[in-house]
Amino acid sequence: MIFQLHNKPLNILLFLCSFTLLHAQEDYYFSGYVKNLVSKDVISDAVIKIGEVYVVSNDKGFFSGLLKEGSNRIEITCLGYTPIDTTIIGRNNIFIEFELVPTSYLLEEVVVTNKKQSLIHRGLGNFVIDVSQLRKTPLFLGERDIVKSMQLLPGISSGMEGSSQLNIRGGTNDQTLFLIDNVPVYLQNHAFGLFSIFNSDIIRQAEVYKSGIPAIHGNHLSGGASIRLKNGNMTEHSGSLSISPLAGSISANGPIVKNKLSYLFSVRKSFLDLVFDGISYIKGEVQTGAPLINFYDVNAKITLRVNSQNRLSMIYYTGLDYFYNHSKVQNREEENEFVYTFKDKLGWKNNLFSLQSESIVGKNILLNNSFYITSLGNMDIQHFKMEDPNITGNIKNGVLSDLINIGGKSDFEITTNRHLTFKTGIHGAYQLFKPNYILKERDGVTNYFNINKLSLQSYSMYLTAIYLYDKWKISAGLRSSIYKTHNFHFALEPRLKIENNFRDGEMIMLSYDRTTQPTISVNEMNYNSLFDFWIPFKDKLPIANQLSLGYKKLFYEHNLSVSLEAFSKKFKNLVLIENIDAYLENIESFNLGTGSAKGVELMIDYTPANWSFMAAYSLSKTTRTFNNKTYPFKYDTPHALSLSINYDLLSTERRKNSLSTNIQIKSGLPYFVPTIKYPNMGLPSDPSGYPYFDSEDLYYVPFEPNTRLNNYFRWDVNFTMEKKTKKGIRTWQFSILNMTAHKNPYSIYLTEDGYKAFQLIPILPSISFTYEK
């Protein structure tokens, strides 16, 4: 596409539209795709300079601009690719596909010096993560995780130690929009939050929004993370194998029909459960079970190139996580032979399916259509199987929840003239919620109880105009939505973003975002929620208003950029649940409140020849107010500092060795600790009234934080060895997390001896092996 389509208020939209009629028609439309010459995959964020005007390829590799009549110099540049410098004669509308050569495929070194390129960026509060750097970042249990890289950015909190959450500027993880190829997912965690479901082997682009949120995105309060999968290679087959102590991953892609139809496939599976179950099977019996984490995910994508201007794709994802305890007790004596098997399973399953089309309509319109189905199911199941000469039984009891989301989108990107671009579209979705119901199964007969079905219909329209003139870029947008639960609700979300390059290498930016969220995630009151129950809002729609102001300075000769951003955000109609069971069943027993977040964020990015340095510092304050009582938000970190350093120890045509480190220093989080305990009276139906397994004292956990943890510190290091072989690339990664063994608590609990902390990462070495063809 062109100039990144972002956001803004309605009166400016009408003002900008008038410019469409004021420009003469001696210009010719110039559009097309930027692609990788080797894989034929599209390239996003490539800079196309047409004379003195810059346009940028969008996340689908598409760009659009205008040629003047006569000779036009065209320059195409993108990090990691050899630049193209050519001339095109403007006499007709032109569609063209540029194919860039990856610098890694060149036999001789090519030095690219295009200082102007760094001016073309996503701007205020919007970051594109360099996916290639995942090879050099410290591992978590041998796994590379794009979300862990996003957590190093200013204004983003991970929550508790080891979590893969994204809590953006005073929001919670459920208020962050997660997208896989523009399809929403509702739980992005694997292994109960230790890392995310996004497989780094197949990610093409990763982007995170904190402010300047495009009007195309809605239904979440705080921001978003958009993950783009690679398209399959259209010319040759390739793949990768990754092995870590926790899991193994295999991915493959290539042509089904050369230059016409391609596939992408990956599967990832945990190891520990396979090893344990294998040993148990060989032994034939287990006296006491051991709790284990089991997970897998499968990604598949098929891309059809109908012709140069039309493409179709199908995306599929499925993933399962559960924590289980499996035990077996048996007696093989002939007179008293029996086998009792117990299995507890606690977890969730994600599914996603999408059909998408992309077409260039006429000479200046890009049309994207998509249909999707995404679902999330939670489970807490106990399975008891008895094999006895006197009695045989097979019993399952469990608590389940389900969310199904069926939706469709049509989006248009329209280039009208050299200064003005529009983006508009319509979105619709139907969501069905079954938040908390009971499963009972005995000897193959299954019954469900307490099924409370809730639904939400969402219909949205948006319009964004981007006006580019001289040193100004104004993006104004409006998103309007109708939500239907038990009645109708209407929401307007204006968005505005203004940028000015007032001096060479200096930019100031201003943005305003209004966002709403029609769904609420119920994750009880703790920090380490195992999974989410989703519910539609009831009467008042949660709303957030954010104002951001930023400044950025580029020092070209030193490959250095410094940015400073201040923000203020107000939340309305936030939910505080008093009784979870009542809320899940009837959306009752809750309070509405407000929230506030404000802060200043500093970011320094320095990239000389053979090393890189990034520093991110946030000074912020976040609060919640319920029942006229204001207290710190549970993820409030007044001070947060992240440092990322990478140094290339060796860089030749065949070998690359690098050393990297991440350092995080943060204020301790506010925390809920119980101060009162009372005896558990047991169940009235039990003969004793005080059964042993229910006799432990219960603790009262307050609704607001009543203490603050010690300050957080973690130092991680990573060493990467990469070698080109005759048939591919072999990579070893060695990491140590928490080098200083700093005691960062994962959770706090009360015992007879006082408060105790559970430490998830005392000091954790990791190793990973990857082979790519």
SULKA-V354143 format. One record per residue. RES is the residue in one small letter. D_FIRST is the distance of its C-alpha to the first C-alpha in Angstrom with 1 decimal. Layout:
# SULKA-V354143
{{RES D_FIRST} {RES D_FIRST}}
This chain:
# SULKA-V354143
{{m 0.0} {i 3.7} {f 6.8} {q 7.6} {l 8.6} {h 12.3} {n 15.7} {k 19.0} {p 22.2} {l 22.8} {n 24.6} {i 21.8} {l 19.5} {l 22.0} {f 22.5} {l 18.8} {c 18.8} {s 21.6} {f 19.6} {t 17.8} {l 21.2} {l 22.2} {h 20.2} {a 21.7} {q 20.2} {e 21.0} {d 17.4} {y 15.6} {y 12.2} {f 10.6} {s 7.9} {g 8.3} {y 8.5} {v 10.1} {k 13.2} {n 16.6} {l 19.2} {v 21.9} {s 20.6} {k 17.7} {d 15.8} {v 12.1} {i 11.4} {s 9.4} {d 9.7} {a 10.2} {v 10.7} {i 10.3} {k 13.0} {i 13.6} {g 17.1} {e 17.3} {v 13.8} {y 11.3} {v 7.6} {v 6.5} {s 5.1} {n 5.0} {d 8.4} {k 8.2} {g 7.3} {f 4.5} {f 3.3} {s 5.0} {g 8.1} {l 11.8} {l 14.8} {k 18.3} {e 21.1} {g 22.8} {s 22.1} {n 18.8} {r 18.8} {i 15.7} {e 15.8} {i 13.7} {t 15.1} {c 14.9} {l 17.9} {g 20.1} {y 19.0} {t 20.6} {p 18.7} {i 18.1} {d 19.4} {t 19.6} {t 20.1} {i 18.6} {i 20.6} {g 19.1} {r 21.2} {n 19.1} {n 15.6} {i 14.3} {f 12.4} {i 12.8} {e 12.7} {f 13.5} {e 15.9} {l 16.9} {v 20.5} {p 21.3} {t 23.8} {s 26.1} {y 26.8} {l 28.0} {l 31.8} {e 31.9} {e 30.5} {v 27.5} {v 27.1} {v 23.7} {t 24.1} {n 21.1} {k 22.0} {k 19.2} {q 16.7} {s 18.2} {l 17.3} {i 13.6} {h 14.0} {r 13.5} {g 16.5} {l 19.4} {g 20.6} {n 17.5} {f 18.1} {v 16.6} {i 19.7} {d 20.4} {v 21.4} {s 23.4} {q 25.7} {l 27.0} {r 29.4} {k 31.0} {t 31.3} {p 34.6} {l 35.2} {f 36.5} {l 39.2} {g 37.4} {e 34.0} {r 30.7} {d 28.8} {i 25.3} {v 26.6} {k 29.4} {s 26.9} {m 25.2} {q 28.7} {l 29.2} {l 26.8} {p 28.5} {g 28.8} {i 28.7} {s 32.0} {s 33.0} {g 36.0} {m 39.1} {e 39.6} {g 37.7} {s 35.5} {s 31.9} {q 31.1} {l 28.4} {n 30.1} {i 27.8} {r 29.4} {g 32.4} {g 31.1} {t 32.2} {n 30.5} {d 30.4} {q 28.5} {t 25.6} {l 22.9} {f 22.6} {l 19.9} {i 19.8} {d 16.7} {n 16.4} {v 20.0} {p 22.6} {v 25.6} {y 28.7} {l 30.5} {q 28.8} {n 32.1} {h 34.2} {a 37.8} {f 38.3} {g 35.7} {l 36.4} {f 32.9} {s 29.8} {i 29.0} {f 25.8} {n 26.9} {s 25.6} {d 26.2} {i 23.2} {i 20.6} {r 17.4} {q 15.9} {a 17.7} {e 16.7} {v 19.1} {y 19.0} {k 22.2} {s 21.1} {g 18.2} {i 17.6} {p 14.6} {a 16.2} {i 14.7} {h 17.3} {g 21.0} {n 24.5} {h 25.2} {l 26.7} {s 26.0} {g 22.6} {g 20.8} {a 20.2} {s 17.3} {i 18.3} {r 16.1} {l 18.4} {k 18.3} {n 18.1} {g 21.4} {n 22.0} {m 22.0} {t 24.7} {e 27.3} {h 28.7} {s 28.7} {g 29.7} {s 31.1} {l 34.2} {s 34.6} {i 38.0} {s 39.0} {p 42.2} {l 40.5} {a 38.4} {g 37.2} {s 33.8} {i 33.0} {s 29.6} {a 28.8} {n 26.0} {g 26.0} {p 25.9} {i 27.8} {v 27.2} {k 26.0} {n 22.4} {k 22.4} {l 23.2} {s 23.1} {y 24.6} {l 24.4} {f 27.5} {s 29.1} {v 32.2} {r 33.8} {k 37.3} {s 39.8} {f 43.0} {l 45.6} {d 46.2} {l 46.7} {v 49.2} {f 51.1} {d 51.3} {g 52.4} {i 55.2} {s 56.2} {y 56.4} {i 58.5} {k 60.9} {g 61.1} {e 61.5} {v 59.9} {q 62.3} {t 59.7} {g 56.0} {a 53.4} {p 50.2} {l 47.1} {i 43.4} {n 41.8} {f 38.2} {y 35.8} {d 32.2} {v 30.6} {n 27.0} {a 25.9} {k 22.8} {i 22.7} {t 19.6} {l 20.1} {r 18.2} {v 19.5} {n 18.1} {s 15.1} {q 13.2} {n 14.8} {r 15.4} {l 17.8} {s 18.8} {m 21.8} {i 22.3} {y 25.8} {y 27.3} {t 30.9} {g 32.8} {l 36.4} {d 38.1} {y 41.7} {f 44.5} {y 47.8} {n 51.5} {h 53.5} {s 57.2} {k 60.1} {v 63.8} {q 66.2} {n 69.9} {r 71.1} {e 74.8} {e 76.3} {e 78.0} {n 75.1} {e 71.9} {f 68.7} {v 64.9} {y 62.9} {t 59.1} {f 56.9} {k 53.1} {d 50.9} {k 47.2} {l 44.7} {g 40.9} {w 37.8} {k 35.6} {n 31.8} {n 30.3} {l 26.7} {f 25.6} {s 22.4} {l 21.2} {q 17.5} {s 15.7} {e 12.3} {s 12.2} {i 10.6} {v 13.0} {g 14.3} {k 12.5} {n 9.6} {i 9.3} {l 7.9} {l 11.0} {n 12.1} {n 15.8} {s 18.1} {f 21.8} {y 23.4} {i 26.9} {t 27.6} {s 31.1} {l 33.2} {g 37.0} {n 39.5} {m 43.0} {d 46.2} {i 48.8} {q 52.3} {h 53.9} {f 57.6} {k 59.3} {m 63.2} {e 65.2} {d 68.9} {p 72.0} {n 72.6} {i 69.2} {t 65.7} {g 62.6} {n 58.8} {i 57.4} {k 53.8} {n 53.0} {g 49.7} {v 47.3} {l 43.8} {s 40.7} {d 37.7} {l 34.3} {i 32.4} {n 29.0} {i 27.7} {g 24.4} {g 21.6} {k 18.2} {s 16.0} {d 12.6} {f 10.7} {e 7.4} {i 8.8} {t 8.5} {t 12.2} {n 13.1} {r 12.9} {h 13.5} {l 12.3} {t 9.5} {f 10.6} {k 10.2} {t 13.4} {g 15.4} {i 18.8} {h 20.3} {g 23.9} {a 26.1} {y 29.8} {q 31.4} {l 35.0} {f 37.0} {k 40.3} {p 40.8} {n 44.2} {y 46.5} {i 49.4} {l 50.0} {k 53.6} {e 54.5} {r 58.0} {d 59.0} {g 55.9} {v 56.0} {t 52.9} {n 52.8} {y 50.2} {f 51.2} {n 49.8} {i 46.6} {n 44.9} {k 41.8} {l 39.3} {s 36.2} {l 33.1} {q 30.8} {s 27.5} {y 25.5} {s 22.6} {m 20.3} {y 17.7} {l 15.9} {t 13.8} {a 13.4} {i 12.0} {y 14.2} {l 14.0} {y 17.3} {d 19.4} {k 19.8} {w 18.7} {k 15.6} {i 16.5} {s 14.8} {a 17.2} {g 17.2} {l 19.9} {r 20.6} {s 23.8} {s 25.6} {i 28.9} {y 30.8} {k 33.8} {t 36.5} {h 40.1} {n 38.8} {f 35.7} {h 33.7} {f 31.0} {a 28.6} {l 26.3} {e 23.9} {p 22.6} {r 20.1} {l 19.8} {k 18.4} {i 19.4} {e 18.9} {n 20.9} {n 21.3} {f 24.8} {r 26.0} {d 24.6} {g 23.9} {e 24.7} {m 22.6} {i 23.8} {m 21.9} {l 23.0} {s 21.8} {y 23.5} {d 22.9} {r 25.1} {t 25.0} {t 27.4} {q 28.5} {p 30.6} {t 31.8} {i 34.3} {s 35.1} {v 38.8} {n 39.6} {e 43.0} {m 43.9} {n 43.6} {y 41.1} {n 40.9} {s 40.1} {l 40.3} {f 37.9} {d 36.5} {f 37.8} {w 35.3} {i 36.6} {p 35.1} {f 36.0} {k 39.1} {d 39.6} {k 37.5} {l 33.8} {p 32.9} {i 30.8} {a 29.4} {n 28.6} {q 27.2} {l 27.1} {s 25.8} {l 26.2} {g 25.2} {y 25.7} {k 24.4} {k 26.1} {l 25.1} {f 28.0} {y 26.5} {e 29.8} {h 30.5} {n 27.2} {l 27.8} {s 25.8} {v 27.6} {s 26.2} {l 28.2} {e 27.2} {a 29.5} {f 29.1} {s 31.2} {k 30.8} {k 33.1} {f 33.6} {k 35.5} {n 37.2} {l 37.0} {v 39.4} {l 42.5} {i 44.2} {e 48.0} {n 48.9} {i 46.4} {d 48.3} {a 48.7} {y 45.0} {l 43.9} {e 46.3} {n 46.2} {i 43.6} {e 46.6} {s 48.2} {f 45.3} {n 44.8} {l 41.9} {g 41.1} {t 38.8} {g 37.1} {s 36.1} {a 34.0} {k 33.7} {g 33.3} {v 32.2} {e 30.0} {l 30.2} {m 28.1} {i 28.9} {d 27.0} {y 28.9} {t 28.0} {p 30.5} {a 31.1} {n 32.6} {w 32.2} {s 30.0} {f 31.1} {m 29.5} {a 31.5} {a 30.6} {y 33.1} {s 33.2} {l 35.9} {s 35.7} {k 37.9} {t 37.2} {t 39.8} {r 40.5} {t 43.0} {f 44.9} {n 48.3} {n 48.4} {k 48.3} {t 45.6} {y 45.1} {p 42.6} {f 39.7} {k 40.4} {y 37.5} {d 38.3} {t 38.3} {p 39.2} {h 38.6} {a 36.1} {l 35.6} {s 33.6} {l 33.9} {s 32.1} {i 33.4} {n 32.8} {y 34.8} {d 34.6} {l 38.3} {l 37.8} {s 35.0} {t 35.8} {e 34.4} {r 36.0} {r 36.6} {k 34.8} {n 36.7} {s 35.4} {l 37.0} {s 35.1} {t 36.3} {n 35.1} {i 37.3} {q 37.1} {i 39.5} {k 39.4} {s 41.8} {g 43.5} {l 42.2} {p 44.2} {y 46.0} {f 48.0} {v 51.4} {p 54.2} {t 57.3} {i 59.5} {k 60.6} {y 62.7} {p 64.5} {n 62.9} {m 65.3} {g 64.1} {l 63.8} {p 66.6} {s 66.7} {d 67.7} {p 71.5} {s 71.6} {g 69.2} {y 68.1} {p 66.6} {y 66.1} {f 62.4} {d 61.8} {s 64.3} {e 62.2} {d 61.7} {l 58.6} {y 56.7} {y 55.2} {v 51.7} {p 50.9} {f 47.9} {e 46.9} {p 46.9} {n 50.4} {t 50.0} {r 47.5} {l 47.1} {n 47.8} {n 45.1} {y 42.6} {f 42.4} {r 41.0} {w 40.6} {d 38.9} {v 38.9} {n 37.4} {f 38.2} {t 36.0} {m 37.3} {e 35.0} {k 36.4} {k 35.1} {t 37.5} {k 37.9} {k 35.9} {g 33.5} {i 33.1} {r 35.7} {t 35.1} {w 37.7} {q 37.0} {f 39.9} {s 39.5} {i 41.9} {l 40.9} {n 43.0} {m 44.8} {t 47.3} {a 48.1} {h 47.4} {k 48.4} {n 45.3} {p 46.2} {y 44.2} {s 46.6} {i 49.8} {y 52.8} {l 56.3} {t 59.4} {e 63.1} {d 62.8} {g 60.0} {y 56.2} {k 54.7} {a 51.2} {f 49.5} {q 47.6} {l 44.8} {i 44.2} {p 47.4} {i 46.3} {l 44.2} {p 43.8} {s 41.1} {i 40.4} {s 37.7} {f 37.5} {t 34.4} {y 34.4} {e 31.3} {k 31.4}}
